[in-house]
């Protein structure tokens, strides 16, 4: 499979595509395995859109599927995005034609990874997606290749830089969610429609992929439990801070005898914890293995440079002609994704209430918690101006989540409680 | 190259060899590429030494070279150790016979890596050594494969768990070096002859390997500047702490237009810095690239489980039949190692003096510093019991090291100064 020249077709010419074209123009012989990497064809929605790089020397394809199956390319790079539509059609077409595919498309892999893996493996063709998760930080390679001598029991981390930027800006500037989001949109850190990011769906795509790599199961985005940061109030960031925590959007996948769970939630991490200390647009990930113990990795999760570097590393990998399954096992042998029932989770929680300023409230709340068997770890009542009531915050010991949710429901129904309690999970340390 | 059964020969049956045998017995089909991995032959210094694992079902070889070249093995695993002698002879023999080699031997790769790479590449045979650096934490794979789409300018980290354990124990317990070392030896965390670890040589082996992977130059252990932790006094740990620093043994490799430098030094890292927060036997590494920016990775650097898992991951890599050079470029194309002259380094420093308790000392010291153009960043004079004088500590702004060393020499010659100043470097943040 070693060639002197590797011809690349690139579909999608946004910032990552542009970064890749510039890198390959500058360093066509970057790959250690030898051989020159040359872009021959490109495709994008608009040929004439102004770009800060020249595409006139490449063959233009209106249709990414035509590019993907062109006899003039050896590797198809998919940077179009989206779980379906042209991205999926082009990747499928390339794989069916036995062309190696490198993609940064987390939605595609998270939602259709198992069927695409089967296609790729049937043709003995690589399908690589390092850039889909954590940008330039090689989480995919670590789980796919470096951890195979271990049994990974959990991966957990910060996988969405936009959310982390918003949360740390809220924290640092005491500014509400909407104001920071609007600023992030002005600065280009958040999309015009921020739902994928702030709703937690982008992180859910990524953790679904990591779960498949870590546990040898098929990616199952539909099974992810997802909660975003759009309901995080500044009040909670401040009160969590008073208790020694910072709020982060944590994506986690765990495996136990009972099955697999994939979850994205705003989560309290204690100050000093590496996730609490991960600020701005950085990404971070813990990997926990039976033999290796804990590995922590932190780095840039997005951006043209890092993401294009990850795509280039995947191209170099294709050039080694390595034969390995797309995930941790061949597609036909991927384990079923036995989802752990949501109400089987056990963990510590943060409950924040707004109560009327009257006697007996604390007694009523603590009696309600005792009724459902939730025991209190810490308790804070603090006057906060303009909070519309007296905020009370408590954290629990590790408890089945079902009990915490039931406690929250019952507390919300107490006459002295002004609004349904806000429940946030606390990270396992 | 895909086989149904891969026959492994293991030379060296210490804790890592034992961990590997147990893992392969438990999970012979662990490799994603498929195929069963079966140990067929073993070799060690003593056949009869008591072990907590059974070797009776394996063919025994007194001579590791005979094992390495046996027609009954497909992959040779070298866990003997040592830069020369039987380890080198066996690895060379295996490669000459076209047998893939997996080794945990940092001394061998750091001192003979380029010639072994040439041997391996001549036979188109893999030579893998993930377990040689940071145990189960995949620093080698990251640099060799994930960073090839970037230009790495620096790698720096904590690569010796024994030193980090000793330094953090000194720090936590206010105990002197010799006492903690003796305890570490009793507990089996340090060797009977601790020179390789506490002298910095083990870390120098490892950073030499990482430099070759990061920069595409031949490993050049002989060019490393090495200083260990055996001269670190508790007094310096305390005074550094007063200034907001912790002392760590930092191994770093940098590349600039001027060349390459590989250095191991006790180094002050500010509290809160991820290296300062790396405690006990953990290892940690920063990788800095032009495109990706900074990646940080932290994990266990030694131990039977993590190291055996790294060896197993390398075996799985061999099974993919990937063809890539041993380092960042084929052996014949490795760049020369242009060493940056030691006196060209620029950095901040910590200088600790013991002076007589008399007037005019501070004036004399600061005049001496001004003479050689070293400017002071912070200054601390503090009475310390039984220090044999008054300790004065100062930190400098970034300065050429040559000037700092000259300042230290002149200060040491001042009549009021009781002993040669202790100079320690401060980490770039």
Interface residues (C-beta under 8 A of the other chain):
Chain A: X2 X19 X23 X30 X31 X32 X33 X34 X130 X135 X136 X137 X138 X141 X142 X144 X145 X146 X147 X148 X149 X150 X274 X277 X289 X290 X291 X292 X293 X294 X295 X296 X297 X298 X299 X300 X303 X305 X306 X308 X309 X310 X311 X312 X313 X315 X316 X317 X320 X321 X322 X323 X324 X325 X327 X328 X329 X330
Chain B: X2 X19 X23 X30 X31 X32 X33 X34 X130 X135 X136 X137 X138 X141 X142 X144 X145 X146 X147 X148 X149 X150 X272 X274 X289 X290 X291 X292 X293 X294 X295 X296 X297 X298 X299 X300 X303 X305 X306 X308 X309 X310 X311 X312 X313 X315 X316 X317 X320 X321 X322 X323 X324 X325 X327 X328 X329 X330
